[in-house]
Amino acid sequence: MRARLAIRWEATAPELNDGGVVRLYRARHPLLIERVRERKLKEVVPLTIEIVPPVRSVVISGPNAGGKTVALKTVGILSLMAGAGFFIPAASGSMVPHFATIWADIGDAQSLEGDLSTFTGHVARLRNMTEEDARPKLLLVDEIGSSTDPAIGAALAQATLFEWTLQGAVSLVTTHHGALKAFAHSTEGLVNGSMAFDEESLVPTYHFRAGLPGSSYALEIAQRVGFPERVLARSRSYLDKGALGLEELVSELSHKIEEYERLRKESDLKLTQYEALSKLYQERTDELKKIKAQARKQALEEAEKLVEESRGEIERLVQQIKEQQAEKAAVQSAREKLRELRAKVETEKVRTAKDLKEPIPERKPLAKLEPGVRVAVDGVEGEGVITSLQRGGKRIEVEMNGMRLWFDASRLYRPQSDVKPKSAQIKVNVRLSDERITGELDLRGKLGDEAIPIIDRYLAVAAEQRYPSVKIIHGKGTGALRVKVREFLQRHPLVKGIYDGGANQDDFGSTVVELY
C-alpha cells in the first residue's frame, strides 16, 4: 500500500533528523491531491517551509480562507507519514525530525458534556501541550489566543510560545493578533510567515511567504462581498492609528516583496537566456572557424590540383618545344611561371595552416574599464564595447556581434587592431529560434545525468520560441529517469509548473512543463 500511495502521490523519501530541522519543499496535502484527481479542485498550490534552529516557532498570519490552516495540517500529516515510514508528497531533499509526539489544536474544542467553552477547551489544549515531556515534539495551533479578549489572548499566546521555544519544541501557530506578529519579529527563536493575498482581485493565492507577517484584509474582503460602504467607513474610523498603520505597513511590505520576486524571476529568466545565447554563440563561432578553415583547405587542394595539371601541360609543351627545337628562352619562361604558381600555392598553404592552428594573440591589459571602451574577450571572436559594470567592476556587460553579454573582468583585454569601419565589420546575430524544435522531447533510453543538459538547452530554446508548454517523454521503466527529470524541472527558473501527461493527466511516462 505504501508503494502504491508513493506512486499515486509522486512522493519522495524524506530525510529524518534529530536536530529539529523541518524542510518541506513543494509539499502537498494528500487529501488535496485526491480532490484534484477527482476533478473537485483545479490544482494544489505546493507549500515550501523551513524551520531551522535556532528558529523553533513560526507565527503564520494572513487573510481568512487564505490557506493558514491547510499549511498547519500539511506539516502535521507529512510529519506523521514520515514517522510511520511513508514516502511524503514533497520534493526531493525534504526532511523532518523524529518527532516523539505531535499535538494539534485545530477546530472548536467546545464541549457541553465537559462543561467547556471554546476558550476553555482551547486553553486546556495549550496546557497539555506545554506540560508534555516527550522530546522532540511538534505543536500545531490554529488561531492561538482566540475566543477571548484580544489583548489578553495575545499576551497568553506570547507567553506560551516563549515557553515552547525554551523547551526546544517545534511549533506552528496561526493568528490575527498584531501584537503576536510584532512579538515574533522581535523574539529570538520565533519568525513570522504569511499567506499571500492578491489585493487587486481580493482573492488568496495560497503561497507561503517566510519572514513576512500578513494582513487579515478583513475590511477589503467585507467590501468585496458587498458590505455597506457606510459601515466600512465607520469601521475604519473606529480603528486606532496604531492598528491601521501596522496594516498599511504590512501591505506596503507585501507589495515590495512581490515586486522583488517578479524582478528576481525576470532576472533569472534573462540570465538563463543569456547563458544559452552565449553558449550557442560560441558554438556558432567555432563552427564558422571550421567552415572557414575547411574552405581554405578546399581552395588549396583545388590550387594544387591546378598546379599539377598545369605542370603536366607545361611539361608536355616543353617536350613539344624540344622536339620542335624551340628557343631555350621560351622553355625557361614556361618553367618560371610554373615556379611562381607553385610559390603562391605554398604561401596559401602556410596561411591555411595558421588558420587551422588558431594562434593565441598577445594579450594587452586595458588602461580603464568604463562604458564605451572597446575590448576583446578571451574565448570569443571579434571585439565589443563595454555597456555597464557590476560588483565594483568585477562583472562587465559587453555589447558584441549584436548581443549584450556578461563577462568577468579578468577575461577582457585590449583589442589587437584599431576599430574597423562599419562596412568592414561582420556581424553574426545568433537567435535560439534558429534551432528547430518540436513541442516534445523524447529522453527514453538516456541516463539521468545525460538527460539534464539536454533538457536545459531544450527549455531555453522553447522559452525563446514562446512555447507556452512542452512535453518531456521519459518513459515509465524503473521510474529513476522520471524522478531525476522532475527534480531538475522543479528548480528550473523557466518552469512555471509541471504535471503528468495524457488527456486525463494519467500518463506517468511523460511530463508536461508549463513555461513562463
Kinemage of the C-alpha trace (Angstrom):
@kinemage 1
@onewidth
@group {chain A} dominant
@subgroup {mainchain}
@vectorlist {calphas} color= white
{ca met a 1} P 0.000 0.000 0.000
{ca arg a 2} L 2.800 2.418 0.863
{ca ala a 3} L 4.434 1.850 -2.515
{ca arg a 4} L 1.135 2.383 -4.353
{ca leu a 5} L 0.486 5.630 -2.475
{ca ala a 6} L 4.034 6.819 -3.153
{ca ile a 7} L 3.489 6.356 -6.900
{ca arg a 8} L -0.038 7.811 -6.787
{ca trp a 9} L 1.090 10.975 -4.955
{ca glu a 10} L 4.511 11.305 -6.643
{ca ala a 11} L 6.039 11.037 -3.174
{ca thr a 12} L 9.696 11.001 -2.162
{ca ala a 13} L 11.620 9.571 0.780
{ca pro a 14} L 12.074 12.261 3.467
{ca glu a 15} L 15.279 12.597 5.460
{ca leu a 16} L 14.720 12.164 9.209
{ca asn a 17} L 16.898 14.103 11.635
{ca asp a 18} L 17.387 14.678 15.368
{ca gly a 19} L 18.246 18.378 15.100
{ca gly a 20} L 14.736 19.817 14.970
{ca val a 21} L 15.078 20.773 11.275
{ca val a 22} L 11.883 20.945 9.219
{ca arg a 23} L 12.387 21.422 5.478
{ca leu a 24} L 9.428 20.760 3.222
{ca tyr a 25} L 9.851 21.603 -0.459
{ca arg a 26} L 6.735 21.820 -2.655
{ca ala a 27} L 4.743 19.823 -0.116
{ca arg a 28} L 1.099 18.908 -0.831
{ca his a 29} L -1.644 17.623 1.435
{ca pro a 30} L -2.687 14.092 0.362
{ca leu a 31} L -6.414 14.916 0.576
{ca leu a 32} L -5.986 17.898 -1.732
{ca ile a 33} L -4.124 15.689 -4.213
{ca glu a 34} L -7.070 13.304 -4.186
{ca arg a 35} L -9.506 16.164 -4.755
{ca val a 36} L -7.523 17.195 -7.827
{ca arg a 37} L -7.614 13.629 -9.128
{ca glu a 38} L -11.398 13.617 -8.610
{ca arg a 39} L -11.625 16.923 -10.547
{ca lys a 40} L -13.086 18.702 -7.499
{ca leu a 41} L -10.082 21.012 -7.331
{ca lys a 42} L -8.179 22.649 -10.179
{ca glu a 43} L -4.700 22.395 -8.666
{ca val a 44} L -2.766 22.126 -5.409
{ca val a 45} L -0.557 25.100 -4.585
{ca pro a 46} L 2.546 23.493 -3.021
{ca leu a 47} L 3.887 24.602 0.350
{ca thr a 48} L 7.588 25.284 0.913
{ca ile a 49} L 8.546 25.959 4.524
{ca glu a 50} L 11.758 25.753 6.575
{ca ile a 51} L 12.299 25.755 10.327
{ca val a 52} L 15.981 25.565 11.200
{ca pro a 53} L 17.370 26.077 14.738
{ca pro a 54} L 17.761 28.478 16.452
{ca val a 55} L 14.311 29.199 14.998
{ca arg a 56} L 11.730 26.949 16.647
{ca ser a 57} L 8.353 28.611 16.053
{ca val a 58} L 6.589 30.119 13.038
{ca val a 59} L 3.679 32.551 13.502
{ca ile a 60} L 1.549 32.424 10.333
{ca ser a 61} L -0.825 35.290 9.574
{ca gly a 62} L -2.881 36.410 6.603
{ca pro a 63} L -6.490 36.552 5.391
{ca asn a 64} L -9.237 34.132 6.308
{ca ala a 65} L -9.583 31.240 3.822
{ca gly a 66} L -6.033 32.034 2.726
{ca gly a 67} L -4.535 28.633 3.489
{ca lys a 68} L -3.118 29.114 7.011
{ca thr a 69} L -4.914 26.094 8.483
{ca val a 70} L -4.065 23.961 5.446
{ca ala a 71} L -0.384 24.820 5.994
{ca leu a 72} L -0.597 23.540 9.591
{ca lys a 73} L -2.357 20.357 8.528
{ca thr a 74} L 0.137 19.730 5.715
{ca val a 75} L 3.118 19.956 8.071
{ca gly a 76} L 1.320 17.750 10.608
{ca ile a 77} L 0.166 14.980 8.265
{ca leu a 78} L 3.522 14.795 6.437
{ca ser a 79} L 5.370 14.573 9.766
{ca leu a 80} L 3.088 11.705 10.806
{ca met a 81} L 3.600 9.945 7.463
{ca ala a 82} L 7.382 10.261 7.711
{ca gly a 83} L 7.355 8.856 11.250
{ca ala a 84} L 5.248 5.917 10.073
{ca gly a 85} L 7.651 5.048 7.244
{ca phe a 86} L 5.648 6.521 4.356
{ca phe a 87} L 7.072 8.447 1.449
{ca ile a 88} L 5.684 12.002 1.538
{ca pro a 89} L 4.214 14.100 -1.316
{ca ala a 90} L 7.031 16.654 -1.358
{ca ala a 91} L 10.068 17.369 -3.497
{ca ser a 92} L 13.354 15.552 -3.022
{ca gly a 93} L 15.502 16.938 -0.201
{ca ser a 94} L 12.626 17.404 2.240
{ca met a 95} L 13.336 16.483 5.869
{ca val a 96} L 11.517 16.312 9.227
{ca pro a 97} L 12.658 15.455 12.770
{ca his a 98} L 11.968 12.185 14.600
{ca phe a 99} L 9.015 13.647 16.499
{ca ala a 100} L 8.214 11.746 19.697
{ca thr a 101} L 4.783 13.344 19.864
{ca ile a 102} L 2.627 15.611 17.703
{ca trp a 103} L -0.102 17.835 19.155
{ca ala a 104} L -2.718 19.771 17.187
{ca asp a 105} L -5.339 22.267 18.333
{ca ile a 106} L -7.311 22.863 15.155
{ca gly a 107} L -11.040 23.482 15.259
{ca asp a 108} L -13.533 24.106 18.057
{ca ala a 109} L -12.830 22.250 21.324
{ca gln a 110} L -16.209 23.268 22.857
{ca ser a 111} L -17.932 20.500 24.863
{ca leu a 112} L -21.335 20.635 26.550
{ca glu a 113} L -20.734 17.375 28.408
{ca gly a 114} L -17.353 18.510 29.691
{ca asp a 115} L -18.684 21.977 30.506
{ca leu a 116} L -16.052 23.552 28.263
{ca ser a 117} L -16.446 26.818 26.398
{ca thr a 118} L -14.499 27.354 23.191
{ca phe a 119} L -11.817 29.330 25.033
{ca thr a 120} L -11.688 26.897 27.969
{ca gly a 121} L -11.180 23.975 25.627
{ca his a 122} L -8.513 25.936 23.775
{ca val a 123} L -6.608 26.757 26.971
{ca ala a 124} L -6.865 23.133 28.156
{ca arg a 125} L -5.182 22.001 24.945
{ca leu a 126} L -2.414 24.594 25.338
{ca arg a 127} L -1.818 23.391 28.910
{ca asn a 128} L -1.484 19.773 27.794
{ca met a 129} L 0.925 20.760 25.025
{ca thr a 130} L 3.047 22.772 27.450
{ca glu a 131} L 3.194 20.003 30.064
{ca glu a 132} L 4.082 17.263 27.555
{ca asp a 133} L 7.544 15.922 28.432
{ca ala a 134} L 8.272 13.899 25.274
{ca arg a 135} L 11.004 15.386 23.077
{ca pro a 136} L 11.146 16.434 20.354
{ca lys a 137} L 7.537 17.490 19.951
{ca leu a 138} L 5.581 19.225 17.202
{ca leu a 139} L 2.827 21.654 18.266
{ca leu a 140} L 0.235 22.955 15.787
{ca val a 141} L -2.278 25.573 16.943
{ca asp a 142} L -4.883 27.317 14.818
{ca glu a 143} L -5.827 30.856 15.984
{ca ile a 144} L -3.788 30.764 19.195
{ca gly a 145} L -5.134 33.016 21.951
{ca ser a 146} L -8.520 33.483 20.254
{ca ser a 147} L -12.080 33.391 21.636
{ca thr a 148} L -11.329 35.862 24.426
{ca asp a 149} L -10.296 39.488 24.941
{ca pro a 150} L -7.774 40.143 22.124
{ca ala a 151} L -5.219 41.837 24.401
{ca ile a 152} L -5.360 39.055 26.999
{ca gly a 153} L -5.411 36.317 24.343
{ca ala a 154} L -2.353 37.815 22.604
{ca ala a 155} L -0.469 38.054 25.933
{ca leu a 156} L -1.268 34.410 26.746
{ca ala a 157} L -0.149 33.355 23.260
{ca gln a 158} L 3.152 35.248 23.584
{ca ala a 159} L 3.970 33.654 26.943
{ca thr a 160} L 3.027 30.188 25.662
{ca leu a 161} L 5.173 30.487 22.529
{ca phe a 162} L 8.095 31.740 24.593
{ca glu a 163} L 7.786 28.724 26.913
{ca trp a 164} L 7.638 26.304 23.981
{ca thr a 165} L 10.739 27.890 22.498
{ca leu a 166} L 12.608 27.401 25.778
{ca gln a 167} L 11.538 23.738 25.763
{ca gly a 168} L 13.009 23.312 22.259
{ca ala a 169} L 9.634 22.339 20.768
{ca val a 170} L 8.877 22.931 17.077
{ca ser a 171} L 5.641 24.874 16.740
{ca leu a 172} L 3.495 26.453 14.041
{ca val a 173} L 0.595 28.703 15.004
{ca thr a 174} L -1.815 30.943 13.125
{ca thr a 175} L -3.074 34.293 14.348
{ca his a 176} L -4.727 37.605 13.518
{ca his a 177} L -3.242 39.375 16.555
{ca gly a 178} L -0.990 42.285 15.529
{ca ala a 179} L 0.769 42.117 18.902
{ca leu a 180} L 1.728 38.486 18.288
{ca lys a 181} L 3.179 39.369 14.873
{ca ala a 182} L 5.311 42.072 16.485
{ca phe a 183} L 6.358 39.633 19.230
{ca ala a 184} L 7.505 37.053 16.655
{ca his a 185} L 9.500 39.733 14.853
{ca ser a 186} L 11.393 40.820 17.988
{ca thr a 187} L 11.834 37.493 19.855
{ca glu a 188} L 14.710 35.108 19.222
{ca gly a 189} L 13.587 31.661 18.128
{ca leu a 190} L 10.355 32.937 16.538
{ca val a 191} L 9.734 34.129 12.986
{ca asn a 192} L 6.764 35.433 11.041
{ca gly a 193} L 5.231 33.867 7.985
{ca ser a 194} L 2.154 34.674 5.947
{ca met a 195} L -0.149 33.504 3.199
{ca ala a 196} L -0.084 35.803 0.162
{ca phe a 197} L -3.154 37.733 -0.964
{ca asp a 198} L -3.862 39.391 -4.337
{ca glu a 199} L -5.051 42.878 -3.443
{ca glu a 200} L -6.299 43.630 -6.954
{ca ser a 201} L -8.628 40.649 -7.221
{ca leu a 202} L -9.040 40.340 -3.415
{ca val a 203} L -8.519 36.575 -3.530
{ca pro a 204} L -5.883 34.482 -1.732
{ca thr a 205} L -3.034 32.929 -3.720
{ca tyr a 206} L -2.220 30.230 -1.078
{ca his a 207} L 1.525 30.857 -1.417
{ca phe a 208} L 3.515 30.859 1.831
{ca arg a 209} L 5.931 33.758 2.396
{ca ala a 210} L 8.596 33.246 5.033
{ca gly a 211} L 9.714 36.111 7.263
{ca leu a 212} L 6.851 38.472 6.453
{ca pro a 213} L 3.686 38.987 8.569
{ca gly a 214} L 0.388 39.094 6.719
{ca ser a 215} L -2.631 41.356 6.883
{ca ser a 216} L -6.088 39.970 7.605
{ca tyr a 217} L -7.638 42.151 4.845
{ca ala a 218} L -10.876 41.927 6.795
{ca leu a 219} L -12.307 45.248 5.582
{ca glu a 220} L -11.199 44.596 1.986
{ca ile a 221} L -12.874 41.185 1.981
{ca ala a 222} L -16.008 42.671 3.546
{ca gln a 223} L -16.067 45.269 0.754
{ca arg a 224} L -15.660 42.516 -1.866
{ca val a 225} L -18.719 40.629 -0.609
{ca gly a 226} L -20.834 43.793 -0.768
{ca phe a 227} L -20.763 45.048 2.813
{ca pro a 228} L -22.363 48.537 3.040
{ca glu a 229} L -19.740 51.221 2.375
{ca arg a 230} L -21.071 53.493 5.116
{ca val a 231} L -20.498 50.732 7.680
{ca leu a 232} L -16.983 50.089 6.349
{ca ala a 233} L -16.138 53.795 6.525
{ca arg a 234} L -17.294 53.920 10.120
{ca ser a 235} L -15.245 50.790 10.869
{ca arg a 236} L -12.100 52.490 9.585
{ca ser a 237} L -12.789 55.485 11.770
{ca tyr a 238} L -13.020 53.211 14.834
{ca leu a 239} L -9.630 51.643 14.182
{ca asp a 240} L -6.866 53.175 16.241
{ca lys a 241} L -3.984 54.706 14.287
{ca gly a 242} L -1.523 52.084 15.503
{ca ala a 243} L -3.538 49.154 14.167
{ca leu a 244} L -4.260 50.923 10.895
{ca gly a 245} L -0.585 51.886 10.490
{ca leu a 246} L 0.528 48.284 11.050
{ca glu a 247} L -1.897 47.040 8.384
{ca glu a 248} L -0.627 49.668 5.932
{ca leu a 249} L 2.998 48.757 6.734
{ca val a 250} L 2.337 45.058 6.159
{ca ser a 251} L 0.559 45.849 2.890
{ca glu a 252} L 3.444 48.022 1.687
{ca leu a 253} L 5.985 45.319 2.582
{ca ser a 254} L 3.890 42.748 0.730
{ca his a 255} L 3.941 44.901 -2.396
{ca lys a 256} L 7.718 45.291 -2.187
{ca ile a 257} L 8.246 41.557 -1.701
{ca glu a 258} L 6.012 40.732 -4.684
{ca glu a 259} L 7.834 43.282 -6.859
{ca tyr a 260} L 11.188 41.852 -5.760
{ca glu a 261} L 10.058 38.310 -6.615
{ca arg a 262} L 8.823 39.459 -10.020
{ca leu a 263} L 12.128 41.186 -10.777
{ca arg a 264} L 14.098 38.187 -9.486
{ca lys a 265} L 12.202 35.788 -11.760
{ca glu a 266} L 12.713 38.098 -14.752
{ca ser a 267} L 16.413 38.344 -13.920
{ca asp a 268} L 16.753 34.555 -13.604
{ca leu a 269} L 14.961 34.093 -16.922
{ca lys a 270} L 17.177 36.624 -18.706
{ca leu a 271} L 20.302 35.111 -17.172
{ca thr a 272} L 19.291 31.667 -18.411
{ca gln a 273} L 18.638 33.044 -21.884
{ca tyr a 274} L 21.927 34.960 -21.907
{ca glu a 275} L 23.861 31.848 -20.892
{ca ala a 276} L 22.117 29.809 -23.567
{ca leu a 277} L 22.777 32.512 -26.174
{ca ser a 278} L 26.410 32.816 -25.112
{ca lys a 279} L 26.911 29.060 -25.365
{ca leu a 280} L 25.182 28.899 -28.740
{ca tyr a 281} L 27.151 31.904 -29.989
{ca gln a 282} L 30.416 30.211 -29.028
{ca glu a 283} L 29.327 27.029 -30.803
{ca arg a 284} L 28.400 29.004 -33.920
{ca thr a 285} L 31.716 30.893 -33.796
{ca asp a 286} L 33.661 27.624 -33.583
{ca glu a 287} L 31.569 26.242 -36.415
{ca leu a 288} L 32.284 29.295 -38.594
{ca lys a 289} L 36.009 28.927 -37.891
{ca lys a 290} L 35.886 25.303 -39.013
{ca ile a 291} L 33.914 26.219 -42.151
{ca lys a 292} L 36.367 28.982 -42.969
{ca ala a 293} L 39.376 26.708 -42.487
{ca gln a 294} L 37.709 23.953 -44.496
{ca ala a 295} L 37.012 26.380 -47.333
{ca arg a 296} L 40.656 27.456 -47.385
{ca lys a 297} L 41.780 23.839 -47.330
{ca gln a 298} L 39.458 23.023 -50.206
{ca ala a 299} L 40.713 26.016 -52.184
{ca leu a 300} L 44.279 24.901 -51.516
{ca glu a 301} L 43.572 21.397 -52.745
{ca glu a 302} L 41.992 22.810 -55.904
{ca ala a 303} L 45.014 25.079 -56.411
{ca glu a 304} L 47.394 22.136 -56.001
{ca lys a 305} L 45.351 20.165 -58.471
{ca leu a 306} L 45.513 23.083 -60.901
{ca val a 307} L 49.278 23.319 -60.440
{ca glu a 308} L 49.713 19.618 -61.137
{ca glu a 309} L 47.531 19.865 -64.212
{ca ser a 310} L 49.435 22.971 -65.299
{ca arg a 311} L 52.757 21.267 -64.639
{ca gly a 312} L 51.779 18.326 -66.774
{ca glu a 313} L 50.607 20.598 -69.532
{ca ile a 314} L 53.812 22.660 -69.377
{ca glu a 315} L 55.968 19.525 -69.429
{ca arg a 316} L 54.066 18.377 -72.463
{ca leu a 317} L 54.614 21.745 -74.106
{ca val a 318} L 58.292 21.661 -73.156
{ca gln a 319} L 58.640 18.260 -74.731
{ca gln a 320} L 56.882 19.541 -77.811
{ca ile a 321} L 59.155 22.590 -77.913
{ca lys a 322} L 62.214 20.366 -77.620
{ca glu a 323} L 61.011 18.184 -80.406
{ca gln a 324} L 60.370 21.284 -82.499
{ca gln a 325} L 63.765 22.685 -81.372
{ca ala a 326} L 62.297 25.902 -79.919
{ca glu a 327} L 64.396 28.554 -78.226
{ca lys a 328} L 65.770 27.906 -74.772
{ca ala a 329} L 64.289 31.219 -73.515
{ca ala a 330} L 60.731 30.039 -74.181
{ca val a 331} L 61.307 26.881 -72.178
{ca gln a 332} L 62.839 28.846 -69.303
{ca ser a 333} L 59.923 31.291 -69.269
{ca ala a 334} L 57.362 28.491 -69.031
{ca arg a 335} L 59.212 26.870 -66.164
{ca glu a 336} L 59.482 30.249 -64.333
{ca lys a 337} L 55.732 30.726 -64.495
{ca leu a 338} L 55.263 27.266 -63.044
{ca arg a 339} L 57.566 28.113 -60.109
{ca glu a 340} L 55.619 31.344 -59.433
{ca leu a 341} L 52.344 29.484 -59.394
{ca arg a 342} L 53.717 26.841 -57.032
{ca ala a 343} L 55.099 29.582 -54.713
{ca lys a 344} L 51.647 31.138 -54.454
{ca val a 345} L 50.175 27.786 -53.512
{ca glu a 346} L 52.840 27.282 -50.826
{ca thr a 347} L 52.049 30.731 -49.388
{ca glu a 348} L 48.371 29.822 -49.229
{ca lys a 349} L 49.331 26.553 -47.546
{ca val a 350} L 51.116 28.387 -44.726
{ca arg a 351} L 48.182 30.776 -44.313
{ca thr a 352} L 45.720 27.909 -44.084
{ca ala a 353} L 47.872 26.097 -41.531
{ca lys a 354} L 47.877 29.225 -39.358
{ca asp a 355} L 44.080 29.430 -39.584
{ca leu a 356} L 43.749 25.828 -38.544
{ca lys a 357} L 46.074 26.225 -35.569
{ca glu a 358} L 44.363 29.462 -34.463
{ca pro a 359} L 47.352 31.064 -32.726
{ca ile a 360} L 46.657 32.937 -29.453
{ca pro a 361} L 47.118 36.700 -29.884
{ca glu a 362} L 49.200 38.753 -27.470
{ca arg a 363} L 47.052 39.903 -24.514
{ca lys a 364} L 47.440 43.552 -23.593
{ca pro a 365} L 45.750 44.819 -20.386
{ca leu a 366} L 43.118 47.544 -20.542
{ca ala a 367} L 44.012 51.001 -19.272
{ca lys a 368} L 40.499 51.527 -17.862
{ca leu a 369} L 37.164 49.771 -17.545
{ca glu a 370} L 34.207 52.050 -18.223
{ca pro a 371} L 31.217 52.229 -20.599
{ca gly a 372} L 32.257 52.997 -24.163
{ca val a 373} L 35.687 51.310 -24.003
{ca arg a 374} L 36.331 48.854 -26.823
{ca val a 375} L 37.525 45.414 -25.680
{ca ala a 376} L 38.304 41.853 -26.763
{ca val a 377} L 37.100 38.838 -24.773
{ca asp a 378} L 39.035 35.666 -24.072
{ca gly a 379} L 37.442 32.751 -25.923
{ca val a 380} L 35.137 34.932 -28.058
{ca glu a 381} L 35.879 36.016 -31.633
{ca gly a 382} L 35.617 39.696 -32.519
{ca glu a 383} L 35.541 42.881 -30.469
{ca gly a 384} L 32.917 44.633 -28.359
{ca val a 385} L 32.104 47.743 -26.343
{ca ile a 386} L 31.574 47.940 -22.560
{ca thr a 387} L 27.976 48.993 -21.740
{ca ser a 388} L 27.802 48.675 -17.931
{ca leu a 389} L 29.611 47.360 -14.821
{ca gln a 390} L 28.531 45.443 -11.711
{ca arg a 391} L 30.128 44.308 -8.430
{ca gly a 392} L 32.642 47.113 -8.333
{ca gly a 393} L 33.859 46.455 -11.857
{ca lys a 394} L 34.358 42.692 -11.437
{ca arg a 395} L 31.442 41.810 -13.753
{ca ile a 396} L 31.238 43.611 -17.108
{ca glu a 397} L 28.440 43.797 -19.686
{ca val a 398} L 29.809 43.891 -23.259
{ca glu a 399} L 27.876 44.503 -26.485
{ca met a 400} L 29.348 42.467 -29.315
{ca asn a 401} L 28.003 40.965 -32.505
{ca gly a 402} L 24.536 42.381 -31.881
{ca met a 403} L 24.197 40.934 -28.340
{ca arg a 404} L 24.844 42.086 -24.790
{ca leu a 405} L 26.600 39.506 -22.626
{ca trp a 406} L 28.116 39.489 -19.111
{ca phe a 407} L 31.776 38.502 -18.540
{ca asp a 408} L 34.242 38.509 -15.656
{ca ala a 409} L 36.623 41.451 -15.897
{ca ser a 410} L 39.587 39.020 -15.975
{ca arg a 411} L 38.502 37.825 -19.451
{ca leu a 412} L 38.737 41.271 -21.064
{ca tyr a 413} L 41.827 42.648 -22.813
{ca arg a 414} L 42.845 45.309 -25.298
{ca pro a 415} L 41.840 44.641 -28.964
{ca gln a 416} L 44.642 43.785 -31.375
{ca ser a 417} L 43.665 46.280 -34.047
{ca asp a 418} L 42.019 49.665 -34.371
{ca val a 419} L 38.265 49.883 -34.804
{ca lys a 420} L 37.318 48.891 -38.308
{ca pro a 421} L 34.746 50.921 -40.244
{ca lys a 422} L 31.271 49.519 -40.108
{ca ser a 423} L 31.423 48.497 -43.745
{ca ala a 424} L 34.329 46.163 -42.932
{ca gln a 425} L 32.765 44.598 -39.834
{ca ile a 426} L 30.990 41.248 -39.917
{ca lys a 427} L 28.074 40.885 -37.512
{ca val a 428} L 26.693 37.497 -36.585
{ca asn a 429} L 23.281 37.730 -34.926
{ca val a 430} L 22.508 34.473 -33.149
{ca arg a 431} L 18.988 33.609 -32.067
{ca leu a 432} L 17.900 30.478 -30.284
{ca ser a 433} L 14.923 30.307 -32.623
{ca asp a 434} L 17.291 29.300 -35.430
{ca glu a 435} L 17.371 25.880 -33.811
{ca arg a 436} L 14.303 23.904 -34.788
{ca ile a 437} L 12.465 22.061 -32.048
{ca thr a 438} L 9.061 20.490 -31.568
{ca gly a 439} L 6.762 20.585 -28.570
{ca glu a 440} L 8.015 17.185 -27.391
{ca leu a 441} L 11.414 15.991 -26.162
{ca asp a 442} L 11.949 12.214 -26.084
{ca leu a 443} L 14.513 11.124 -23.472
{ca arg a 444} L 13.752 7.404 -23.407
{ca gly a 445} L 16.888 5.320 -23.247
{ca lys a 446} L 19.000 8.085 -21.729
{ca leu a 447} L 20.522 8.187 -18.243
{ca gly a 448} L 19.555 10.874 -15.727
{ca asp a 449} L 22.865 12.769 -15.814
{ca glu a 450} L 22.899 12.544 -19.583
{ca ala a 451} L 19.353 13.931 -19.881
{ca ile a 452} L 19.760 17.054 -17.696
{ca pro a 453} L 21.885 19.207 -20.097
{ca ile a 454} L 19.611 18.167 -22.976
{ca ile a 455} L 16.551 19.364 -21.042
{ca asp a 456} L 18.262 22.620 -20.025
{ca arg a 457} L 19.120 23.525 -23.611
{ca tyr a 458} L 15.688 22.416 -24.880
{ca leu a 459} L 13.840 24.594 -22.330
{ca ala a 460} L 15.970 27.644 -23.201
{ca val a 461} L 15.128 27.243 -26.887
{ca ala a 462} L 11.444 26.583 -26.134
{ca ala a 463} L 11.211 29.720 -23.977
{ca glu a 464} L 12.886 31.820 -26.659
{ca gln a 465} L 10.419 30.497 -29.246
{ca arg a 466} L 7.455 31.317 -26.961
{ca tyr a 467} L 6.221 27.791 -26.339
{ca pro a 468} L 3.603 28.047 -23.527
{ca ser a 469} L 4.199 24.408 -22.635
{ca val a 470} L 6.180 21.385 -23.829
{ca lys a 471} L 6.087 17.652 -23.168
{ca ile a 472} L 9.085 15.665 -21.961
{ca ile a 473} L 8.824 11.915 -22.576
{ca his a 474} L 10.904 9.956 -20.075
{ca gly a 475} L 9.063 6.638 -20.054
{ca lys a 476} L 7.987 4.619 -17.026
{ca gly a 477} L 10.591 1.888 -16.582
{ca thr a 478} L 12.048 1.887 -13.080
{ca gly a 479} L 10.988 5.494 -12.555
{ca ala a 480} L 14.573 6.675 -11.919
{ca leu a 481} L 14.715 8.902 -15.013
{ca arg a 482} L 11.286 10.359 -14.212
{ca val a 483} L 12.401 11.316 -10.682
{ca lys a 484} L 15.640 12.875 -11.957
{ca val a 485} L 13.820 14.871 -14.628
{ca arg a 486} L 11.179 16.162 -12.218
{ca glu a 487} L 13.728 17.172 -9.585
{ca phe a 488} L 15.534 19.248 -12.197
{ca leu a 489} L 12.321 20.788 -13.568
{ca gln a 490} L 11.071 21.816 -10.108
{ca arg a 491} L 14.047 24.130 -9.577
{ca his a 492} L 14.458 25.400 -13.160
{ca pro a 493} L 13.835 29.182 -13.466
{ca leu a 494} L 11.977 28.824 -16.795
{ca val a 495} L 9.445 26.316 -15.407
{ca lys a 496} L 6.096 27.612 -14.174
{ca gly a 497} L 4.574 24.224 -13.334
{ca ile a 498} L 4.628 20.508 -14.180
{ca tyr a 499} L 2.045 17.732 -14.323
{ca asp a 500} L 1.574 14.258 -15.762
{ca gly a 501} L 0.950 13.911 -19.469
{ca gly a 502} L -2.028 12.313 -21.142
{ca ala a 503} L -5.532 13.602 -21.787
{ca asn a 504} L -6.501 12.994 -18.154
{ca gln a 505} L -3.071 13.713 -16.662
{ca asp a 506} L -2.669 9.987 -16.002
{ca asp a 507} L 0.370 9.224 -18.160
{ca phe a 508} L 3.311 8.633 -15.784
{ca gly a 509} L 5.599 8.137 -18.774
{ca ser a 510} L 5.629 11.832 -19.712
{ca thr a 511} L 5.637 15.218 -18.011
{ca val a 512} L 4.022 18.400 -19.330
{ca val a 513} L 6.040 21.524 -18.498
{ca glu a 514} L 4.419 24.971 -18.372
{ca leu a 515} L 6.880 27.757 -19.205
{ca tyr a 516} L 6.992 31.379 -18.128
